[in-house]
Amino acid sequence: MHLSITHLATFLAVVQHGSMTTAAIALTYSLSTVSAHVTHLERQLRTRLLRRTANGCEPTAAGQQVAEKAAELLEVHRDIVAGASDTRSRPVDASIA
């Protein structure tokens, strides 16, 4: 199973915004891209993550759990990227003690 960071970030944006349309605008994605990302995650996880309503979307119980873990994972991802960026400006010590 492959869960894409991008798909998780898209899903989290939908949960945070309460709407696929609003998430699409915030992410500068098309609505169809946002929908495809969420659908892909639901298929990969074999469960419904969002309950679509007339006013937008809300996470199912499984969706809420995935959103919480996705938020944690994305924070770690940001830390990794920031840490790697910090080391690019310093020379790498290749010596072995």
PyMOL commands that set and color helices and strands:
alter all, ss='L'
color gray80, all
select helices_A, chain A and resi 5-17+20-27+31-45+61-88
alter helices_A, ss='H'
color red, helices_A
select strands_A, chain A and resi 50-53+56-59
alter strands_A, ss='S'
color yellow, strands_A
deselect
rebuild
show_as cartoon
